[in-house]
């Protein structure tokens, strides 16, 4: 009975295999000699700007994939590939049962996923199956796996081993767009595949297993790549292709030092940082296999006209032709000590990135190819508009609401954790309102705003508006209140999108760099689609816009005039915010990054200047990147105006409910009488600060004031008439101040007076007065120690006379005599 069961089982298995072969027979014509070759061809991806200008033809090293014959591939390359990918290649019939069993046992034990595919199966999968089907795993992948195995057996029947290996080497990915060993050899080493050395062959053979990880141009993967190259050499030695001595000698070769620069492959490319960023995005979204197959036409969001203006102004900054008094009229990089920069411009109404530079120059030695626009950099005070945006939202019941005129005092404050921040100038400006605090970039009020609105709530708003990874990377996740003044990192591209959310009146749009992607047959496989989400109250966005667009308020930051000189001259209204991030050397705080961000109703822009190795700057003047912002935003805005996309006078319309009190704006839910008490306070007329016990009576003046309580410190804040400071006490007078002196005598019909102040006094005589019980006889304005005689004709004898001297501190002294 057992024998019968086994026999029936075997018969059923054979019938199943024959049935599957019969079922997939219809696919066999595609792999017959000549047909398979057609699928392994050179391809090109073309990138265009939004107006049809060609940006790049992605061909790798001249051609995207270079197909070569077997005799043009070095023997080492073939041996290295077999040794690392399929040791049984020359003995199996297209599938390896031992490999399948080994992979099954490994995977079933919960180890890292291991494949059991032969070289032939990998070739079939790469050539015949679309990426989504090729990547299927589990039950869903069984039909594809069966078909792959059957086609592999048939390929082995129709092609000899060398033909299969040659097809595999011509098809396999070798990092980025470099498919095929010939393309890889010419790209990385500027030589043909037939001239590869042992070390070079082993390095290339290491790549196809995971091209994104083992990409030689990605320095973060170099350690893993060399480890795998050594594994290839050891496997070659195990299979007796080379000796152990040859393997060890090859390991000593510094093969990565001979890599040819990637920039050499990009001759003629326009906006390289942008285009390569788009390429990386496509590889992530469509898969490296799809992009690797080529044949795509990519229409990007880039506007080459805007890009050219941005590049020209970044170049002008670094060649010293873009300079003014912010740099003492010398080269700004040498003046401030920065060596690199990045900038981006977004079309506000679509979320489309229209210009980007990732460094001062893509070809600049050392770091030019690094895209600083996608690196995490602390944005400094340019994060403050988002902090206040959260504060301007409607607060929980019982909490006060805020507008641009609300006061958060700029005074020395110790926050939880013994955090006692300073302002950039080391000074405090007292009871200034939020408009002044934001435009003057004061730190203390911004931190108070985060405390009041809530750190987590503020972070959520910052991320929702576009800075999606703010305070999420590494140690930043544990950041404290320093995050209110830019203490976490963000990407410049994200920051440009986030600042655009203000220009969209609180609406977030995902930033996009691609309008449309079509394949070789013209099929659209990706297309731009507008997405929007209201993330903050339009009133909160409008208040920030009103503050950042206030030319008069900006004048308090730079040279007593608005630093947007070119935009103002062109009649284009724009918002702007500067920022500086700091580092620390020992106990010394030093600037390391300078920023300017801003927007109009149509465009948003960010500019960063700094050093790639975070070397401190000599000058942390954030008005320097404002020069690039001012000139570029003016030029691109004018381009939009000329194209009919904008008007220079365009600005934001106040949403329903906005309240305006004088020059200040408040949301509809703000109650102007909430928490405000009208009262009177006594001031010193000299210092114009609150009077103290040492303030002379004559110097005291009582004024009507309003009193509110600081939401964080709970201390009273007194708002006094212009010129008077309710946040500080009289510091002019001291209880030990010397008083002035006066003497009085009469001679004949003349009253004689001598008066003055001592040499130790800080004040000078101001007035001298002579009076009788009937009133003032005479008075005189004086400026120094002196004497004075007054004619007493008409004054009755026996009258009591009093002389009083008052100095500039309103201290007095009197003398009396009888006439």
C-alpha positions in Angstrom: 0.0 0.0 0.0 2.8 2.4 0.9 4.4 1.7 -2.5 1.2 2.4 -4.3 0.8 5.7 -2.4 4.3 6.8 -3.3 3.8 5.8 -6.9 0.5 7.7 -7.2 2.1 10.8 -5.6 5.0 10.7 -8.0 2.7 10.3 -11.0 0.6 13.2 -9.8 3.7 15.4 -9.4 4.9 14.5 -12.9 1.5 15.3 -14.3 1.5 18.6 -12.5 4.9 19.6 -13.8 3.9 18.6 -17.4 0.6 20.6 -17.0 2.5 23.7 -15.8 4.9 23.4 -18.7 2.0 23.0 -21.1 0.2 26.0 -19.5 3.2 28.3 -19.8 4.1 27.0 -23.2 2.6 30.1 -24.8 5.4 32.2 -23.2 8.2 30.2 -24.6 8.4 32.0 -27.9 9.6 35.1 -26.1 12.8 33.5 -25.0 13.8 31.8 -28.2 17.2 32.8 -29.7 17.1 36.4 -31.0 14.0 37.3 -29.0 15.7 37.4 -25.6 18.4 39.6 -27.0 15.9 42.2 -28.0 14.9 42.7 -24.4 18.5 43.5 -23.4 19.0 46.9 -25.0 20.5 50.3 -24.3 17.9 52.8 -23.0 17.8 56.5 -22.1 15.7 58.7 -19.7 15.1 62.3 -20.8 14.4 65.0 -18.2 12.7 68.3 -19.3 11.8 71.5 -17.5 8.1 72.5 -17.3 8.4 74.4 -20.6 10.0 71.6 -22.6 13.6 72.6 -22.3 15.9 69.5 -22.1 17.7 69.2 -18.8 19.5 65.9 -19.1 19.6 62.7 -21.2 20.4 60.1 -18.6 22.8 57.7 -20.4 25.2 56.7 -17.7 28.7 56.8 -19.3 27.7 58.1 -22.7 25.2 55.3 -23.2 22.8 54.1 -20.6 23.4 50.4 -21.2 26.1 49.2 -23.4 25.5 45.6 -24.7 28.8 43.8 -25.5 29.6 40.3 -26.7 31.1 37.6 -24.5 34.6 38.1 -25.7 34.5 41.7 -24.6 33.9 40.8 -21.0 36.9 39.9 -18.8 37.1 36.4 -17.6 37.6 37.7 -14.0 34.3 39.4 -14.3 32.5 36.3 -15.3 34.2 34.2 -12.6 33.5 36.8 -9.9 29.8 36.9 -10.8 29.4 33.1 -10.8 31.4 32.9 -7.5 29.2 35.3 -5.6 25.8 34.8 -7.3 25.5 31.2 -8.3 28.3 28.7 -7.5 26.4 25.8 -9.2 25.8 27.8 -12.4 27.7 25.5 -14.7 26.1 22.3 -13.3 22.4 23.1 -12.7 19.7 23.0 -15.4 18.4 26.5 -14.7 17.1 25.9 -11.2 18.9 24.8 -8.1 16.9 22.5 -5.9 19.6 22.7 -3.2 19.5 26.5 -3.4 15.7 26.5 -3.1 15.8 24.1 -0.1 18.6 26.2 1.6 16.6 29.4 1.1 13.4 27.7 2.4 15.1 26.4 5.5 16.8 29.8 6.2 13.6 31.8 5.7 11.4 29.5 7.7 13.7 29.9 10.7 13.1 33.6 10.7 16.5 34.6 9.4 17.1 37.4 7.0 15.3 36.8 3.7 17.5 34.6 1.4 16.8 33.9 -2.3 17.3 30.6 -4.0 17.4 31.9 -7.5 20.1 30.9 -10.0 21.7 33.4 -12.4 19.3 32.1 -15.1 16.3 32.8 -12.9 17.6 36.2 -12.0 17.9 36.9 -15.8 14.4 35.7 -16.5 13.0 37.8 -13.6 14.8 40.9 -14.7 13.8 40.6 -18.3 10.3 39.2 -18.2 8.5 40.3 -15.1 7.4 43.9 -14.2 8.7 45.2 -10.9 5.5 44.8 -9.0 5.2 41.2 -10.0 8.9 40.5 -9.6 8.8 41.7 -6.0 5.9 39.6 -4.9 6.5 37.3 -2.0 4.6 34.6 -0.2 1.5 32.9 -1.7 1.0 35.8 -4.1 4.4 35.2 -5.6 4.1 31.4 -6.1 2.6 31.6 -9.7 5.4 34.0 -10.7 8.0 31.7 -9.1 6.7 28.7 -11.0 6.7 30.5 -14.3 10.2 31.8 -13.6 11.5 28.3 -12.9 9.9 26.9 -16.1 11.2 29.7 -18.3 14.7 29.3 -16.7 14.7 25.6 -17.6 13.7 26.4 -21.2 16.3 29.2 -21.4 19.0 26.7 -20.4 17.8 24.4 -23.2 18.0 27.1 -25.9 21.2 29.0 -24.8 24.6 27.8 -23.7 26.0 28.8 -20.3 28.3 31.5 -21.7 25.4 33.1 -23.6 23.2 33.1 -20.5 26.0 34.6 -18.4 26.7 37.3 -21.0 23.0 38.2 -21.2 23.0 38.5 -17.3 26.1 40.7 -17.3 24.6 42.9 -19.9 21.3 43.2 -18.1 22.2 43.4 -14.4 22.1 46.7 -12.4 25.4 48.1 -11.2 24.2 51.1 -9.2 22.1 54.1 -10.3 21.4 54.1 -14.0 24.4 51.9 -14.8 22.9 48.7 -16.1 25.2 46.2 -17.8 28.8 45.5 -17.0 30.1 47.6 -19.9 28.3 50.7 -18.8 29.6 50.1 -15.2 33.1 49.6 -16.3 33.2 52.7 -18.4 31.4 54.8 -15.8 33.4 53.8 -12.7 36.8 53.1 -14.3 36.7 54.7 -17.8 37.6 51.4 -19.4 35.9 48.5 -21.2 34.7 45.4 -19.4 37.3 43.4 -21.2 40.1 45.4 -19.5 38.9 45.1 -15.9 41.4 44.0 -13.3 40.7 41.3 -10.7 40.0 43.9 -8.0 37.7 45.9 -10.3 35.8 42.8 -11.4 35.2 41.7 -7.8 33.9 45.2 -6.9 31.5 45.2 -9.8 30.3 41.7 -9.1 29.4 42.8 -5.6 26.9 45.4 -6.7 23.9 43.7 -8.4 22.9 42.0 -5.1 21.7 45.4 -3.8 22.6 48.2 -6.2 21.2 51.0 -3.9 23.3 49.8 -0.9 26.4 49.0 -2.9 26.4 52.0 -5.2 30.1 53.1 -5.3 29.0 56.8 -5.5 27.2 56.6 -2.2 30.0 57.0 0.4 27.8 55.8 3.2 27.9 52.3 1.7 31.6 52.1 1.0 32.3 49.9 4.0 29.6 47.4 3.1 30.7 47.4 -0.6 34.4 46.6 0.2 33.3 43.9 2.6 31.2 42.3 -0.1 34.1 42.7 -2.6 36.3 40.7 -0.2 33.6 38.1 0.0 33.6 37.8 -3.8 37.4 37.3 -3.9 37.3 34.7 -1.1 34.5 32.9 -3.1 36.7 33.0 -6.3 39.5 31.5 -4.3 37.2 28.8 -2.9 36.2 27.8 -6.4 39.9 27.8 -7.5 39.3 30.6 -10.1 42.2 32.4 -8.4 44.8 31.6 -5.8 44.6 32.8 -2.2 47.6 35.0 -2.8 45.8 36.7 -5.7 42.7 37.3 -3.6 44.8 38.8 -0.8 46.7 41.0 -3.2 43.5 42.2 -4.8 42.1 43.1 -1.4 45.0 45.5 -0.9 44.2 47.5 -4.0 42.5 50.8 -3.1 40.0 50.3 -5.9 37.6 53.0 -4.7 40.3 55.6 -5.0 40.3 54.9 -8.8 36.6 55.7 -9.2 35.9 58.3 -11.8 33.9 61.3 -10.5 30.2 61.1 -11.1 30.2 64.7 -12.5 32.1 63.5 -15.5 29.0 61.6 -16.5 26.8 64.6 -16.3 28.3 66.8 -19.0 25.7 69.2 -20.2 23.2 68.5 -17.4 21.2 71.6 -16.3 20.2 72.1 -12.6 22.1 68.9 -11.6 21.1 68.9 -7.9 17.4 69.2 -8.9 17.5 66.6 -11.7 19.4 64.0 -9.6 17.0 64.6 -6.8 14.1 63.9 -9.2 15.9 60.7 -10.3 16.2 59.5 -6.7 12.6 60.2 -6.1 11.6 58.2 -9.2 13.8 55.3 -8.1 12.0 55.4 -4.7 8.5 55.6 -6.1 8.7 53.5 -9.2 11.4 51.2 -8.1 15.0 51.0 -9.3 14.1 48.3 -11.7 11.6 50.4 -13.6 13.9 53.4 -13.7 16.8 51.1 -14.6 14.9 49.9 -17.6 15.0 53.4 -19.0 12.9 54.7 -21.8 11.1 57.2 -19.6 10.3 60.8 -20.4 10.2 63.0 -17.3 8.6 66.5 -17.3 9.7 68.2 -14.1 8.4 71.2 -12.3 11.6 73.2 -12.8 11.4 76.5 -14.7 14.8 76.9 -16.4 14.4 80.7 -16.5 13.9 80.9 -12.7 16.7 78.4 -12.2 19.1 80.5 -14.2 18.4 83.6 -12.2 18.9 81.7 -8.9 22.1 80.2 -10.1 23.4 83.5 -11.3 22.8 85.2 -8.0 24.3 82.3 -6.0 27.4 82.6 -8.2 27.5 86.3 -7.7 27.5 85.9 -4.0 30.5 83.6 -4.1 32.5 85.5 -6.7 32.1 88.7 -4.7 30.0 90.7 -7.1 26.9 90.6 -4.9 27.8 92.6 -1.9 26.8 95.8 0.0 27.3 97.3 3.5 26.2 94.1 5.1 29.6 92.7 4.1 31.4 96.0 4.4 31.4 96.2 0.6 33.9 93.3 0.4 33.4 89.7 -0.6 30.7 88.3 1.6 32.1 84.8 1.9 35.5 86.1 3.1 33.8 88.7 5.4 31.4 86.2 7.1 33.4 83.0 6.7 31.0 80.8 4.8 32.0 78.5 1.9 28.7 77.0 0.7 25.1 77.9 0.1 21.8 76.4 -1.1 18.4 77.9 -2.1 15.1 76.8 -3.5 11.9 78.5 -4.9 8.4 77.0 -4.9 5.4 78.0 -6.8 2.9 78.7 -4.0 -0.3 78.0 -5.8 0.8 74.5 -6.9 3.5 73.4 -4.4 5.8 72.8 -7.4 9.5 73.4 -6.9 10.6 75.7 -9.8 14.3 76.3 -8.9 16.9 74.7 -6.7 20.7 75.0 -6.1 22.1 72.5 -3.6 25.6 74.0 -3.4 27.6 77.0 -4.5 28.5 75.1 -7.7 27.9 71.4 -8.5 31.5 71.1 -9.8 33.1 72.7 -6.7 35.8 70.4 -5.3 35.1 68.5 -2.2 31.4 69.1 -1.5 29.9 70.7 -4.6 28.0 67.5 -5.5 26.4 67.2 -2.1 22.9 68.6 -2.1 22.7 70.8 1.0 19.1 71.6 0.1 18.1 68.1 1.3 20.5 68.0 4.3 19.3 68.6 7.9 20.3 72.0 9.0 19.1 74.1 12.0 16.9 76.9 10.6 17.5 79.3 13.5 14.9 82.1 13.9 13.2 81.3 10.6 11.2 78.7 12.6 9.7 81.5 14.8 6.8 82.4 12.4 5.5 78.8 12.8 5.8 79.1 16.6 3.7 82.2 16.6 1.3 80.7 14.1 0.4 78.1 16.7 0.0 80.8 19.4 -2.4 82.8 17.1 -4.7 79.7 16.9 -7.7 79.7 19.2 -6.4 78.7 22.7 -8.2 76.3 25.0 -11.0 77.7 27.1 -9.8 79.9 29.9 -6.5 80.7 28.1 -6.0 84.2 26.6 -5.8 84.5 22.8 -3.2 86.5 21.0 -2.6 88.9 18.1 0.3 90.9 16.7 -0.1 93.6 19.4 -0.1 91.2 22.3 2.8 91.6 24.6 5.2 88.7 25.6 7.9 90.6 27.5 11.5 90.3 26.3 13.0 90.0 29.8 15.5 87.7 31.4 13.6 84.5 32.1 14.6 81.1 33.4 12.5 78.3 31.9 12.1 74.7 33.1 15.3 72.7 33.2 17.2 75.9 34.3 17.1 77.0 30.7 18.0 80.7 30.6 18.4 81.7 27.0 19.8 85.0 25.7 19.0 87.2 22.7 21.6 87.4 19.9 22.7 90.9 21.1 22.8 89.8 24.8 20.2 92.5 25.6 16.5 92.6 26.5 13.9 95.0 25.1 11.2 94.7 27.8 7.5 94.9 27.0 7.5 94.8 23.2 4.6 93.3 21.3 4.7 90.2 19.1 5.1 92.2 15.9 8.2 93.7 17.2 9.4 90.5 18.8 9.1 88.5 15.5 10.5 91.2 13.2 13.4 91.9 15.6 13.9 88.2 16.1 13.8 88.2 19.9 14.3 84.8 21.5 12.6 85.1 24.8 9.1 85.9 23.6 9.2 83.1 21.0 10.1 80.6 23.7 7.3 81.9 25.9 4.9 81.5 22.9 5.9 77.8 22.6 5.4 77.3 26.4 1.9 78.9 26.3 0.7 77.1 23.1 2.4 73.8 24.1 5.6 72.3 22.7 3.9 69.1 21.3 1.1 71.2 19.7 3.7 73.6 18.2 5.8 70.8 16.8 2.7 69.2 15.2 1.9 72.5 13.5 5.4 73.0 12.2 5.4 69.5 10.7 1.8 69.8 9.3 2.8 73.0 7.5 5.7 71.3 5.7 8.7 70.9 7.9 7.7 67.3 8.1 10.8 66.0 10.0 11.4 68.9 12.4 12.6 67.5 15.7 12.3 63.9 14.6 16.0 63.0 13.7 18.3 61.5 16.3 18.8 63.7 19.4 16.4 66.2 18.0 13.5 64.0 19.2 14.4 65.0 22.7 14.8 68.7 22.0 13.4 71.1 24.5 12.3 74.7 24.3 15.3 75.6 22.1 13.2 74.2 19.3 11.2 77.4 19.5 14.2 79.3 18.1 15.4 76.7 15.5 17.2 74.2 17.7 16.2 71.2 15.5 17.2 70.4 11.9 15.1 70.6 8.8 15.6 70.3 5.1 15.7 73.5 3.0 13.3 72.0 0.5 10.8 71.2 3.3 11.3 74.7 4.8 10.5 76.3 1.5 7.3 74.3 1.3 6.4 75.1 4.9 6.8 78.8 4.5 4.6 78.6 1.4 1.8 77.3 3.6 1.6 80.9 5.1 1.3 82.3 1.5 -1.5 79.7 1.0 -3.3 81.1 4.1 -2.6 78.1 6.2 -3.1 75.5 3.5 -0.5 72.7 3.1 0.3 71.2 -0.3 2.8 68.4 -0.7 5.8 69.7 -2.5 6.3 68.1 -6.0 9.2 68.1 -8.5 7.5 66.0 -11.2 4.6 67.0 -13.6 4.5 63.8 -15.7 6.3 60.6 -16.4 5.7 58.5 -19.5 7.3 55.2 -20.6 8.7 54.3 -24.0 5.2 53.5 -25.4 3.8 56.9 -24.3 1.8 55.5 -21.3 1.5 57.9 -18.4 2.8 56.2 -15.3 3.0 59.3 -13.0 1.3 62.7 -13.1 1.0 65.7 -10.9 -2.2 65.9 -8.9 -3.1 68.9 -6.7 -3.6 68.0 -3.0 -4.5 70.5 -0.3 -5.2 70.5 3.4 -6.1 73.4 5.8 -3.6 72.9 8.7 -3.9 76.2 10.6 -6.7 78.8 10.9 -6.5 81.3 8.0 -6.6 84.1 10.6 -3.4 82.8 12.2 -1.7 82.7 8.9 -2.8 86.2 8.0 -1.5 87.7 11.2 2.0 86.1 10.5 1.7 87.5 6.9 0.9 90.9 8.2 3.9 90.9 10.5 6.5 89.5 8.0 5.2 91.8 5.3 5.6 94.9 7.4 8.3 96.9 5.8 8.5 99.4 8.7 8.9 96.6 11.3 11.7 95.0 9.2 13.5 98.3 9.3 14.3 97.7 13.0 16.5 94.8 12.0 18.7 96.2 9.3 20.4 99.6 9.1 17.1 101.4 10.1 15.6 100.6 6.7 13.9 97.6 5.1 16.5 95.2 3.8 14.4 94.2 0.8 15.8 97.1 -1.2 15.3 95.7 -4.7 11.8 94.3 -4.1 10.7 97.6 -2.6 12.1 99.5 -5.6 10.3 97.3 -8.0 7.0 97.8 -6.1 6.7 94.1 -5.1 5.5 93.4 -1.6 7.0 90.4 0.1 7.3 88.8 3.5 10.7 87.8 4.9 12.3 86.4 8.0 16.0 86.0 8.7 17.7 83.5 11.0 21.0 82.4 12.5 21.7 79.0 14.1 24.5 78.8 16.6 27.0 76.2 17.8 29.2 76.1 20.8 33.0 76.0 21.2 33.8 75.5 24.9 31.7 78.1 26.7 31.5 80.4 23.6 28.4 80.6 21.5 29.3 80.9 17.8 27.1 81.4 14.6 27.3 78.5 12.1 24.3 79.0 9.7 22.6 82.1 8.3 19.2 81.9 6.6 16.6 84.1 4.9 13.1 82.8 4.0 10.1 84.6 2.6 7.3 84.6 0.2 4.8 86.6 -1.9 1.3 85.3 -2.7 2.9 83.5 -5.7 6.4 82.4 -4.7 8.2 81.1 -1.6 12.0 81.0 -1.2 14.6 79.8 1.2 18.3 80.7 1.2 21.0 79.1 3.4 24.7 80.0 3.7 27.2 78.2 5.9 30.0 75.6 5.9 29.6 71.9 4.9 31.7 70.9 7.9 29.7 73.2 10.3 32.9 75.4 10.8 31.7 78.5 12.7 31.2 81.7 10.9 33.1 84.9 11.5 29.9 87.0 11.2 26.4 85.7 11.8 24.7 88.4 9.8 21.6 86.9 8.4 21.0 89.9 6.2 23.7 88.5 3.9 21.4 85.6 2.5 18.7 88.3 2.4 20.7 89.9 -0.4 20.2 86.7 -2.5 16.6 86.5 -1.5 15.9 90.1 -2.3 17.5 90.1 -5.8 16.2 86.6 -6.9 12.7 87.1 -5.6 12.5 90.4 -7.3 13.7 89.0 -10.6 11.6 85.8 -10.5 8.5 87.8 -9.4 9.1 90.2 -12.3 9.3 87.1 -14.6 5.9 86.0 -13.2 4.5 89.5 -13.7 5.7 89.6 -17.3 4.3 86.2 -17.9 0.9 87.3 -16.6 1.0 85.0 -13.5 1.2 87.8 -10.9 0.9 91.5 -10.2 3.4 93.4 -8.1 0.7 94.8 -5.9 -0.7 91.4 -5.0 -1.1 90.8 -1.3 -3.2 88.8 1.1 -6.8 89.7 1.9 -7.8 89.6 5.6 -10.1 86.7 6.2 -13.5 87.2 7.8 -13.3 88.0 11.5 -9.9 89.7 11.6 -9.8 92.6 14.0 -7.5 95.6 13.5 -6.6 97.9 16.4 -4.4 100.6 15.1 -1.5 99.0 13.3 -2.1 95.6 15.0 -4.2 92.6 13.9 -6.0 90.1 16.0 -8.2 87.0 15.3 -11.9 87.1 15.8 -11.7 85.1 19.0 -9.5 87.7 20.7 -11.2 89.8 23.3 -9.5 93.2 23.6 -10.7 93.7 27.2 -9.9 90.2 28.4 -7.3 90.3 31.1 -6.7 94.0 30.8 -7.1 96.4 33.7 -7.1 100.2 33.3 -5.3 101.9 36.2 -2.9 104.6 37.1 0.8 104.4 37.8 3.5 106.9 39.0 6.5 107.4 36.7 9.7 109.4 36.8 9.6 112.1 34.3 13.4 112.0 33.8 14.1 108.3 33.2 10.5 107.8 32.0 10.4 104.6 34.0 8.3 103.7 37.1 9.0 105.9 40.1 10.7 104.5 43.2 11.1 105.7 46.8 14.3 107.5 45.7 12.5 109.4 42.9 12.2 113.1 43.9 8.6 114.3 44.4 9.0 116.9 41.7 10.1 114.2 39.2 7.0 112.1 39.8 4.1 112.1 37.3 0.9 110.0 37.5 -0.3 108.5 34.2 -3.2 106.4 33.0 -1.9 102.9 32.0 -3.3 99.4 31.2 -2.2 96.4 33.1 -2.1 92.8 31.9 -0.4 89.7 33.2 2.4 87.9 31.4 0.9 84.5 30.5 4.2 82.7 31.3 5.8 84.6 34.2 2.5 85.7 35.7 4.1 89.1 36.4 2.1 92.3 35.6 3.0 94.1 32.4 2.1 97.8 32.3 1.5 99.4 29.0 2.2 103.1 29.4 1.9 106.1 27.0 4.5 106.5 24.3 7.9 107.2 25.8 7.2 105.7 29.2 8.4 102.2 30.1 6.2 100.3 32.5 8.5 97.3 32.7 11.4 99.0 34.5 12.0 101.2 37.6 13.7 104.6 37.7 17.4 104.0 37.4 18.4 107.7 37.2 17.9 108.6 40.8 19.6 107.2 43.9 18.7 107.9 47.5 22.2 109.1 48.1 22.3 111.7 45.3 23.7 115.1 46.4 21.1 117.9 46.3 21.6 121.4 44.8 22.1 124.4 47.0 20.8 128.0 47.1 21.5 131.1 49.4 19.3 134.2 49.7 20.0 137.7 51.1 18.8 141.2 50.4 20.8 144.4 50.0 18.9 147.7 49.5 16.0 146.8 47.1 17.7 143.8 45.6 17.4 140.1 46.4 20.8 138.3 45.9 20.9 134.5 45.3 23.8 132.1 44.7 22.9 128.6 43.5 24.4 125.4 42.0 25.2 121.8 42.3 28.2 120.0 43.8 31.0 118.6 41.7 29.9 115.0 42.6 26.3 115.5 41.3 25.2 114.0 38.1 22.8 116.8 37.5 23.0 120.5 36.6 20.9 123.5 37.8 17.8 123.9 35.7 15.7 126.7 37.2 15.9 129.3 40.0 12.8 130.9 41.3 12.0 133.8 43.8 8.6 134.0 45.3 6.6 135.7 48.1 3.4 134.6 49.8 1.6 136.5 47.1 3.2 134.5 44.2 6.2 134.2 42.0 8.3 137.3 41.8 10.8 136.1 39.2 12.0 132.8 37.6 14.9 132.0 35.3 16.2 129.0 33.3 19.8 128.2 34.1 22.4 125.7 33.1 25.3 126.1 35.6 26.3 127.3 39.0 25.7 131.1 39.1 24.4 134.1 41.1 21.3 136.2 40.4 19.9 139.5 41.6 16.2 140.5 41.5 14.9 144.0 41.9 12.4 144.2 44.7 10.9 147.6 43.8 7.1 147.4 44.7 7.6 144.5 47.2 6.5 145.7 50.7 9.2 145.7 53.3 8.7 142.9 55.8 7.7 140.4 53.1 9.0 136.8 53.5 11.0 135.8 50.4 11.8 132.2 49.3 14.4 131.2 46.7 14.1 127.7 45.2 16.6 126.0 42.9 15.7 122.9 40.8 18.3 120.7 39.0 17.8 118.5 36.0 17.1 115.5 38.3 14.2 117.5 39.8 16.0 117.7 43.2 15.4 121.1 44.9 16.7 123.3 47.6 15.2 126.4 49.2 16.4 129.4 51.2 14.2 132.0 53.1 14.7 135.6 54.3 12.7 138.6 55.2 12.9 141.7 53.1 
